[in-house]
Amino acid sequence: MQYIGLMDNNTHIQKLKRSTLRDQIYDSLKSGIVTLQFSPGQKLSDAELAVQFGVSRTPVREALKRLEDEGLIQSFAGSITRVAPLNETEATQTLVIVAALHALVARTSVPMLTNEHILRLEATNLRLLQALEMKDSEQAIQEDDAFHAIFVQAAANPEIEAVLERITPKLRRLELARFSSQCELSAVSEHEAIIMACREVNADAVAALTEQNWHSLGRMFSL
């Protein structure tokens, strides 16, 4: 009981620094892996990363373990850690799940969409087109993520959101490696069809078009 009392008397104390530090390292490494700043197969040293981040090895190891759980890095005997190689088969299998979840999110979110949501979808799709015309692969993928994130936020289902956040990077790094602005241009027209269905409040059409939009990504996996 004394521990409960102690907790009640000190609820204003927030011991978050260690967790926040680990999360920041995780976010930085994950971004570097997805955007191919860390090459597939590249070896990672927790000691060297700790020096670069200016921290102890503990939060680095925690971040690396989380990335390993998500399939973005691999660990081997002898303390060898490397960025996971690109895997077309794994990405194709993941795409089926991602497409289905986004279709579910789209169907769920349609009744909640406002005119503001529609305007945001249109603006994001325009930025996607501009990025594709500039052949800016990273920006194009960011805008595509932003487009679908509008539906995810409107659906307000944290469980689905957590799953998508964990598995989508497997697709995005292969997409970036195989990026073709010509292949991606079809996404703009597919998004336009999705927006039109949203305006008509046709949840079934939005779900079907969204799933189709994600499956079209598979074209680049076999390039």
VMD Tcl script that draws the C-alpha trace (Angstrom):
set ca {
  {0.00 0.00 0.00}
  {2.89 2.37 0.63}
  {3.80 2.22 -3.07}
  {0.28 3.20 -4.07}
  {0.40 6.09 -1.66}
  {3.77 7.18 -2.99}
  {2.45 7.08 -6.54}
  {-0.57 9.16 -5.58}
  {1.61 11.80 -3.92}
  {3.92 12.16 -6.91}
  {1.69 11.92 -9.92}
  {3.15 15.20 -11.20}
  {6.53 13.53 -11.78}
  {7.04 12.31 -15.34}
  {10.02 10.05 -15.96}
  {9.99 10.24 -19.74}
  {13.48 11.26 -20.76}
  {14.84 7.73 -21.30}
  {11.80 6.61 -23.28}
  {11.75 9.81 -25.32}
  {15.44 9.45 -26.15}
  {14.96 5.86 -27.31}
  {11.98 6.88 -29.43}
  {13.89 9.73 -31.05}
  {16.72 7.38 -32.00}
  {14.21 4.86 -33.29}
  {12.47 7.50 -35.42}
  {15.79 8.74 -36.83}
  {17.07 5.26 -37.70}
  {13.73 4.19 -39.14}
  {13.60 7.25 -41.37}
  {17.16 6.58 -42.55}
  {16.33 2.96 -43.37}
  {13.07 3.70 -45.19}
  {14.61 6.51 -47.25}
  {17.63 4.29 -48.06}
  {20.13 6.58 -46.35}
  {21.14 3.31 -44.72}
  {21.64 0.89 -47.61}
  {20.01 -2.56 -47.57}
  {22.54 -4.94 -46.03}
  {24.57 -2.15 -44.43}
  {26.11 -3.11 -41.09}
  {25.10 -1.09 -38.04}
  {27.24 -0.73 -34.93}
  {25.44 0.22 -31.73}
  {28.70 1.65 -30.39}
  {29.24 3.88 -33.42}
  {25.60 4.96 -33.48}
  {25.77 5.80 -29.77}
  {28.74 8.10 -30.45}
  {26.94 9.77 -33.37}
  {23.79 10.33 -31.31}
  {25.80 11.38 -28.26}
  {24.11 8.82 -25.99}
  {24.90 5.57 -24.23}
  {24.51 2.28 -26.09}
  {21.38 1.30 -24.14}
  {18.78 3.49 -25.94}
  {20.44 2.63 -29.27}
  {20.13 -1.08 -28.56}
  {16.49 -0.60 -27.53}
  {15.76 1.24 -30.78}
  {17.54 -1.43 -32.83}
  {15.56 -4.18 -31.10}
  {12.31 -2.44 -31.99}
  {13.43 -2.08 -35.61}
  {14.36 -5.76 -35.65}
  {10.89 -6.67 -34.38}
  {9.47 -4.70 -37.32}
  {11.67 -6.50 -39.82}
  {13.75 -3.49 -40.84}
  {17.04 -4.76 -39.45}
  {18.52 -8.21 -38.82}
  {20.77 -9.45 -36.02}
  {23.15 -12.39 -36.24}
  {25.49 -14.27 -33.94}
  {28.65 -12.38 -33.14}
  {26.86 -9.07 -32.47}
  {26.39 -8.40 -36.18}
  {23.49 -6.12 -37.02}
  {22.58 -5.03 -40.51}
  {19.79 -3.29 -42.41}
  {17.39 -5.90 -43.77}
  {17.77 -6.50 -47.51}
  {14.93 -5.53 -49.82}
  {12.51 -8.42 -50.07}
  {9.98 -8.40 -52.90}
  {8.11 -11.45 -51.60}
  {7.74 -9.99 -48.11}
  {6.64 -6.63 -49.53}
  {4.04 -8.30 -51.75}
  {2.65 -10.24 -48.79}
  {2.59 -7.09 -46.68}
  {0.84 -5.16 -49.44}
  {-2.19 -7.47 -49.21}
  {-2.59 -6.60 -45.53}
  {-1.98 -2.88 -46.00}
  {-4.45 -2.65 -48.88}
  {-7.16 -4.46 -46.90}
  {-6.65 -2.32 -43.81}
  {-6.77 0.91 -45.80}
  {-9.96 -0.28 -47.49}
  {-11.48 -0.89 -44.05}
  {-10.30 2.52 -42.85}
  {-11.74 4.19 -45.95}
  {-15.11 2.52 -45.55}
  {-15.25 3.45 -41.86}
  {-14.17 7.05 -42.32}
  {-16.50 8.10 -45.18}
  {-19.45 9.02 -42.90}
  {-17.10 11.23 -40.85}
  {-15.57 13.14 -43.73}
  {-16.34 16.86 -43.92}
  {-15.81 19.34 -46.73}
  {-12.57 20.30 -45.04}
  {-11.36 16.71 -45.35}
  {-12.23 16.73 -49.04}
  {-10.30 19.96 -49.60}
  {-7.29 18.48 -47.80}
  {-7.46 15.37 -49.98}
  {-7.51 17.52 -53.12}
  {-4.63 19.70 -51.93}
  {-2.53 16.69 -50.98}
  {-3.18 15.02 -54.32}
  {-2.10 18.20 -56.11}
  {1.16 18.22 -54.14}
  {1.63 14.56 -55.08}
  {1.26 15.45 -58.76}
  {3.77 18.28 -58.43}
  {6.28 16.01 -56.68}
  {5.91 13.40 -59.41}
  {6.42 16.00 -62.12}
  {9.60 17.05 -60.32}
  {10.60 13.37 -59.99}
  {10.99 13.93 -56.25}
  {10.48 10.39 -55.01}
  {10.69 11.06 -51.26}
  {8.23 13.97 -51.44}
  {5.86 11.95 -53.64}
  {5.77 9.09 -51.15}
  {5.27 11.54 -48.27}
  {2.30 13.11 -50.06}
  {0.81 9.71 -50.83}
  {1.14 8.80 -47.15}
  {-0.44 12.13 -46.23}
  {-3.38 11.45 -48.55}
  {-4.22 8.12 -46.94}
  {-3.48 9.47 -43.46}
  {-6.51 11.75 -43.78}
  {-8.75 8.67 -43.86}
  {-6.82 7.00 -41.05}
  {-7.22 10.07 -38.83}
  {-10.92 10.38 -39.64}
  {-11.53 6.70 -38.84}
  {-9.88 7.22 -35.43}
  {-8.98 3.57 -34.87}
  {-5.64 3.50 -33.04}
  {-5.29 -0.28 -33.38}
  {-5.35 -0.17 -37.18}
  {-3.17 2.91 -37.17}
  {-0.53 1.13 -35.06}
  {-0.44 -1.88 -37.39}
  {-0.12 0.31 -40.49}
  {2.66 2.35 -38.91}
  {4.57 -0.83 -38.16}
  {4.28 -2.64 -41.51}
  {3.95 0.09 -44.17}
  {7.69 0.97 -44.11}
  {8.44 -2.45 -45.64}
  {6.53 -1.29 -48.71}
  {7.83 2.24 -48.84}
  {11.55 1.37 -48.87}
  {11.09 -1.03 -51.79}
  {8.88 1.53 -53.53}
  {11.58 4.16 -53.12}
  {14.24 1.79 -54.44}
  {12.14 0.96 -57.52}
  {10.58 4.39 -57.90}
  {9.20 5.31 -61.32}
  {7.41 8.63 -61.70}
  {5.52 7.25 -64.71}
  {4.18 4.30 -62.69}
  {3.25 6.60 -59.83}
  {1.34 9.07 -62.01}
  {-1.61 6.68 -62.13}
  {-1.98 7.17 -58.37}
  {-3.08 10.77 -58.95}
  {-6.04 9.76 -61.13}
  {-6.87 6.92 -58.75}
  {-6.94 9.43 -55.90}
  {-9.24 11.67 -57.93}
  {-11.69 8.78 -58.27}
  {-11.50 8.19 -54.53}
  {-12.21 11.86 -53.83}
  {-15.22 11.83 -56.16}
  {-16.62 8.78 -54.36}
  {-16.09 10.58 -51.06}
  {-18.10 13.54 -52.32}
  {-20.90 11.11 -53.22}
  {-20.60 9.54 -49.73}
  {-20.27 6.13 -51.38}
  {-18.38 4.14 -48.74}
  {-18.34 0.92 -50.77}
  {-16.80 2.66 -53.78}
  {-14.24 4.50 -51.64}
  {-13.17 1.23 -50.01}
  {-12.89 -0.62 -53.33}
  {-11.00 2.21 -55.04}
  {-8.65 2.59 -52.08}
  {-7.80 -1.11 -52.04}
  {-7.22 -1.01 -55.80}
  {-5.01 2.05 -55.39}
  {-2.76 0.24 -52.93}
  {-2.60 -2.93 -55.02}
  {-1.40 -0.87 -58.00}
  {1.78 -0.30 -55.99}
  {2.68 -3.92 -56.66}
  {3.60 -3.02 -60.24}
  {6.88 -1.55 -59.09}
  {7.84 -4.48 -56.88}
  {8.60 -6.62 -59.91}
  {10.55 -3.97 -61.85}
}
mol new
graphics top color blue
foreach p $ca { graphics top sphere $p radius 0.5 }
foreach p [lrange $ca 0 end-1] q [lrange $ca 1 end] { graphics top cylinder $p $q radius 0.2 }
display resetview
